[in-house]
Amino acid sequence: MSAHNDELKMLAESVQRFIEQHISPVYETWETNHLIPKAFWRTLGEAGLLGMDMPEEYGGSAADIHFPLQIIEQFGLAGFGGLNSAYNIHANIVMPYILHIGNPAQKQQWLPRLISGEAIGAIAMTEPSAGSDLAAMRTSAVRNEKGWLLNGSKTFITNGINADVVIVCAKTNNHAGAKGISLFLVDTQLKGFSRGQSIEKIGQHCSDTAELFFDNLQLSNDALLGECDKGFMYLMQELPRERLGVAAQALGAMQGALNITVDYVQQRKAFGQSIAQFQNTRFVLAQIKADIEMARSYLQQCITHYQAQTMDTTEAAVLKLQLTEMQCRISDQCLQLFGGYGYTREYPISRFYADARVQTIYAGSSEIMKEIIARSMLGKA
């Protein structure tokens, strides 16, 4: 085993200990409250689990992308889908956007606070009348003598209740479609910013999801993230990273669901023998194991390509489509082996099942992924 693999194994063991100490005893309370306490983000920061791949000058560890993805996988393995979505947005999406696109002042203002857990990040793309169709976006930012005046609303925003800074996508050119979008760093303390009630979901309950409102919110020129009207290009640039995170989340959850199912079928008896002795059970579990191993290999290939800067949008779409659809299928197959008990909240397989469903929707729905893949083969016709 290489030194790199040794370090990843040590990180996995460290995260597992962290989970046992800081998450498992309180996770059900978080789920009931539909919120992860803000203080927990500082605990993550103190443990060095935020921004591991960020530069040391901002408080990171300058590790490669395998390390934050390993953390995501371990949270998935434990069955903490809600935490994972919140973590993925904060550490795997918001931080890289600011690092790759932000100017020195923006990086210095936000990255140290995001890495320490003092501040929590969110990204706001989806609108009530515009999901994957960014060209239909209505939130606008109009230049004025003080900078930019932001108006509009966003919905289904992960970390929307807790967020201290939100990367907001807004129209800055109404005549350019998707090419007239810009990104802004919005401090949630600013006048004109407000949040709706936390949106209740069928799964991932502790991941706070909210509607955000911008009412004549005055932004300075320094709030523009990157260049004007290049927001769509930045989104396309960062989507592969986002989909790597979603895939790592799926991989961990699939393995976690399999682990608890293997334990259960060996203990549960029916017709005078353990469920594990039935051929159907053995074949289902064997296929799940094979699927997970194939998924792991493809994810690793994509990580290698990402590091070499050769991962394209089609490869990211294949990864996101296959692993999230597989996660839903496997969680369903595992729940079936629990029988009626699987449909109760007493058994954690029910949470694996409920948390999985949204994975095929956010970060680009399965239908959008198929369209991206088809266009790479057939063009837009």
C-alpha positions in Angstrom: 0.0 0.0 0.0 1.4 3.4 -1.0 2.0 6.2 1.5 -0.9 8.1 0.0 -3.3 5.2 0.6 -2.0 4.8 4.1 -2.8 8.5 4.8 -6.4 8.0 3.3 -6.9 4.9 5.5 -5.7 6.9 8.6 -8.1 9.7 7.6 -11.0 7.2 7.3 -10.3 5.8 10.7 -10.0 9.3 12.2 -13.4 10.3 10.6 -15.0 7.1 12.0 -13.8 8.0 15.5 -15.1 11.6 15.0 -18.5 10.2 14.0 -18.7 8.0 17.0 -17.8 10.9 19.4 -19.5 13.9 17.8 -22.2 12.8 15.5 -23.8 9.4 16.2 -25.0 10.4 19.7 -26.9 13.5 18.5 -27.7 12.8 14.8 -31.3 11.8 15.5 -31.9 15.1 17.3 -30.5 17.0 14.3 -32.9 15.0 12.1 -35.9 15.8 14.4 -34.9 19.5 14.5 -34.3 19.7 10.7 -31.0 21.5 11.5 -27.3 20.9 12.1 -26.3 23.3 15.0 -24.0 26.0 13.8 -21.6 25.2 16.6 -20.9 21.8 15.0 -19.3 23.4 12.0 -16.7 24.8 14.4 -16.2 21.3 15.7 -15.5 20.1 12.2 -13.1 23.0 11.7 -11.2 22.3 14.9 -10.9 18.6 13.8 -9.3 19.8 10.5 -12.1 18.3 8.5 -13.1 21.4 6.5 -11.0 22.6 3.5 -8.4 19.9 3.7 -7.5 20.6 0.1 -7.4 24.4 0.5 -4.0 26.2 0.6 -2.3 26.4 4.0 -2.2 30.2 3.9 -6.0 30.1 4.5 -5.9 27.4 7.1 -6.2 24.3 4.9 -3.9 21.3 4.6 -3.1 21.6 0.9 -4.1 17.9 0.5 -5.4 16.5 -2.8 -9.1 16.0 -3.6 -9.0 12.4 -2.4 -9.1 13.6 1.2 -12.3 15.7 1.2 -13.9 13.0 -0.9 -12.8 10.4 1.7 -14.6 12.4 4.4 -17.8 12.5 2.3 -17.6 8.8 1.7 -17.2 8.1 5.4 -20.3 10.3 6.3 -22.2 8.3 3.6 -21.0 5.0 5.0 -22.5 6.0 8.4 -25.8 6.8 6.8 -25.7 10.6 7.4 -27.1 11.8 4.1 -28.3 15.1 5.4 -25.0 16.0 6.9 -23.3 14.9 3.8 -25.2 17.2 1.5 -24.6 20.1 3.8 -20.9 19.3 4.1 -20.6 18.7 0.3 -22.0 22.2 -0.5 -19.9 23.9 2.1 -16.5 22.2 1.7 -16.6 20.7 -1.8 -18.4 23.4 -3.7 -18.4 26.8 -2.1 -14.8 26.7 -1.1 -13.4 25.6 -4.5 -15.6 28.3 -6.2 -14.0 31.0 -4.1 -10.5 29.6 -4.4 -10.6 29.2 -8.2 -12.6 32.3 -9.2 -12.3 34.7 -6.3 -9.8 37.6 -6.1 -7.2 37.8 -3.3 -9.5 39.9 -1.1 -12.4 37.6 -1.4 -10.3 34.6 -0.6 -8.9 36.2 2.4 -12.3 37.4 3.6 -14.1 34.1 3.4 -11.8 31.0 3.1 -10.3 31.2 6.6 -13.7 31.5 8.1 -15.2 28.7 6.0 -12.3 26.4 6.9 -12.5 27.1 10.6 -16.3 26.6 10.6 -16.9 30.2 11.8 -18.9 30.8 8.6 -21.1 28.4 6.6 -21.4 28.5 2.9 -24.2 27.9 0.4 -24.8 28.3 -3.4 -28.0 29.5 -4.8 -28.9 28.6 -8.4 -32.4 27.0 -8.4 -35.5 29.3 -8.6 -39.2 28.5 -8.1 -39.8 28.7 -11.8 -36.3 27.7 -13.1 -34.5 24.5 -12.0 -32.0 23.1 -14.5 -32.9 25.8 -17.0 -30.5 28.6 -16.1 -31.6 30.7 -19.0 -35.0 31.1 -17.4 -33.5 32.6 -14.3 -35.3 35.7 -13.0 -33.0 36.9 -10.1 -31.2 39.9 -11.4 -28.3 42.1 -10.5 -28.4 45.6 -12.0 -25.4 48.0 -11.9 -25.8 51.3 -10.0 -23.6 53.9 -8.5 -22.8 51.8 -5.4 -22.2 48.5 -7.2 -25.0 46.1 -7.9 -28.7 45.9 -6.9 -29.8 42.3 -6.4 -33.5 41.3 -6.6 -35.2 37.9 -6.8 -35.5 34.6 -5.0 -34.0 31.1 -4.9 -35.4 27.8 -3.6 -34.2 24.4 -2.4 -31.0 26.0 -1.1 -28.9 23.6 1.0 -27.5 25.4 4.1 -30.0 28.1 3.4 -30.9 28.6 7.1 -27.4 28.5 8.5 -25.5 30.2 5.7 -23.3 33.2 6.4 -22.3 33.6 2.7 -24.2 32.5 -0.4 -22.8 32.3 -3.9 -25.8 33.7 -5.9 -26.4 33.3 -9.6 -28.1 36.3 -11.1 -28.9 37.7 -14.5 -26.7 40.6 -15.4 -27.6 40.6 -19.1 -31.3 39.9 -19.9 -30.6 39.5 -23.7 -27.8 36.8 -23.5 -29.7 33.8 -22.0 -27.4 31.5 -20.0 -24.4 33.6 -21.1 -25.8 36.7 -19.3 -25.3 35.2 -15.8 -22.9 36.4 -13.1 -22.0 35.1 -9.7 -22.0 37.2 -6.5 -20.8 36.6 -2.9 -23.7 37.6 -0.7 -23.1 38.2 3.0 -26.4 37.2 4.7 -26.1 40.0 7.2 -26.8 42.5 4.5 -30.1 44.5 4.5 -32.5 43.1 1.9 -31.6 39.5 2.5 -34.1 37.2 4.1 -34.9 33.5 4.4 -38.1 31.5 4.3 -39.0 28.6 6.6 -36.9 25.5 6.4 -38.4 23.3 3.7 -39.5 19.9 5.0 -38.3 17.0 2.8 -38.9 13.2 2.8 -35.3 12.6 3.6 -32.0 14.3 4.5 -33.9 16.1 7.3 -31.0 17.7 9.1 -29.8 19.3 5.9 -31.4 22.7 6.2 -33.0 23.7 2.9 -34.7 27.0 2.4 -36.0 29.6 0.1 -33.9 32.8 0.0 -35.1 36.3 -0.9 -33.2 39.4 -2.2 -35.1 42.6 -2.0 -33.2 45.6 -3.4 -30.1 44.1 -1.7 -27.2 46.5 -2.3 -23.9 44.8 -3.2 -20.6 46.5 -3.6 -18.5 46.0 -6.7 -16.3 43.7 -4.6 -19.2 41.2 -4.3 -18.9 40.1 -8.0 -17.2 36.7 -8.1 -15.1 36.4 -11.2 -15.9 38.4 -14.3 -19.3 39.8 -15.2 -21.5 37.6 -17.5 -19.2 34.6 -17.1 -21.2 32.8 -14.4 -22.4 30.0 -16.7 -18.8 29.3 -17.7 -17.8 29.1 -14.1 -20.7 26.8 -13.3 -19.7 24.4 -16.1 -16.1 24.6 -14.9 -16.9 23.6 -11.3 -19.7 21.0 -12.0 -17.3 18.1 -12.4 -16.1 18.7 -8.9 -19.6 18.9 -7.5 -20.5 15.6 -9.2 -17.4 13.9 -7.8 -18.7 14.8 -4.4 -22.2 13.5 -5.1 -20.7 10.3 -6.4 -18.5 9.8 -3.3 -21.6 10.4 -1.2 -23.5 7.7 -3.2 -20.6 5.3 -3.0 -20.3 5.6 0.8 -24.1 5.2 1.3 -24.2 2.1 -0.9 -21.5 0.5 1.1 -23.1 1.5 4.4 -26.5 0.1 3.3 -24.8 -3.2 2.2 -22.9 -3.5 5.5 -26.0 -3.2 7.7 -28.0 -5.5 5.5 -25.3 -8.2 5.5 -25.5 -8.1 9.3 -29.2 -8.2 9.4 -29.8 -11.1 7.1 -27.4 -13.3 9.1 -29.4 -12.6 12.3 -33.0 -12.6 11.0 -34.6 -16.0 10.7 -37.5 -17.2 8.5 -38.8 -20.7 7.9 -36.3 -22.1 10.3 -33.2 -20.6 8.8 -31.4 -17.3 8.5 -32.5 -15.0 5.6 -28.8 -15.2 4.5 -29.3 -18.8 3.6 -31.9 -18.2 0.9 -30.5 -18.1 -2.6 -32.3 -14.9 -3.5 -30.7 -13.1 -0.6 -27.2 -14.3 -1.5 -27.6 -13.4 -5.2 -29.0 -9.9 -4.4 -26.1 -9.2 -2.0 -23.6 -10.6 -4.5 -24.8 -8.3 -7.3 -24.8 -5.3 -5.0 -21.2 -6.0 -4.0 -20.2 -6.3 -7.7 -22.0 -3.1 -8.5 -20.2 -1.2 -5.7 -16.8 -2.4 -6.8 -17.4 -1.3 -10.4 -18.7 2.1 -9.1 -15.6 2.5 -7.0 -13.3 1.9 -9.9 -15.1 4.4 -12.1 -15.1 7.0 -9.4 -11.4 6.5 -9.0 -10.8 6.9 -12.7 -12.8 10.1 -12.7 -10.8 11.5 -9.8 -7.6 10.7 -11.7 -8.9 12.5 -14.7 -10.0 15.5 -12.6 -6.6 15.8 -11.0 -5.1 15.7 -14.5 -7.6 18.3 -15.6 -8.9 16.0 -18.3 -12.3 15.2 -16.8 -15.0 16.5 -19.1 -18.7 17.2 -18.6 -19.8 14.0 -20.3 -17.6 11.8 -18.0 -19.0 13.7 -15.0 -22.5 13.2 -16.2 -22.0 9.4 -16.6 -20.5 9.2 -13.1 -23.4 11.2 -11.5 -26.1 9.3 -13.4 -24.7 5.8 -12.8 -23.8 6.2 -9.1 -26.9 8.0 -7.9 -29.3 5.7 -9.8 -27.3 2.8 -8.4 -27.6 4.2 -4.9 -31.4 4.4 -5.2 -31.6 0.9 -6.5 -29.3 -0.6 -3.9 -31.0 1.1 -1.0 -34.3 -0.2 -2.2 -33.0 -3.7 -2.6 -31.4 -3.6 0.9 -34.6 -2.3 2.4 -36.6 -5.2 0.8 -34.4 -7.7 2.6 -35.4 -6.1 5.9 -39.0 -6.8 5.2 -41.5 -4.8 7.2 -38.9 -3.7 9.6 -37.1 -1.8 6.8 -40.1 0.5 6.5 -39.8 1.6 10.1 -37.6 4.4 11.3 -36.3 2.1 14.0 -34.0 0.5 11.4 -31.4 2.8 9.8 -31.9 1.3 6.4 -35.1 3.4 6.1 -32.9 6.6 6.3 -30.5 5.2 3.7 -33.5 4.7 1.4 -35.2 8.1 2.0 -31.9 10.1 1.8 -30.9 8.5 -1.5 -33.9 9.7 -3.5 -32.9 13.3 -4.0 -29.4 12.3 -5.2 -30.9 11.7 -8.7 -32.4 15.2 -8.7 -30.0 17.8 -7.3 -26.6 18.6 -9.0 -28.3 17.9 -12.3 -31.2 15.4 -12.6 -30.7 12.0 -14.2 -32.7 13.3 -17.2 -30.3 16.2 -17.7 -27.3 13.8 -17.3 -28.7 11.6 -20.1 -29.2 14.7 -22.3 -25.6 15.7 -21.7 -24.4 12.2 -22.6 -26.6 12.0 -25.7 -25.4 15.4 -27.0 -21.8 14.2 -26.7 -22.7 11.4 -29.1 -25.5 12.9 -31.3 -25.2 16.6 -31.0 -28.3 18.8 -30.2 -30.5 17.3 -32.9 
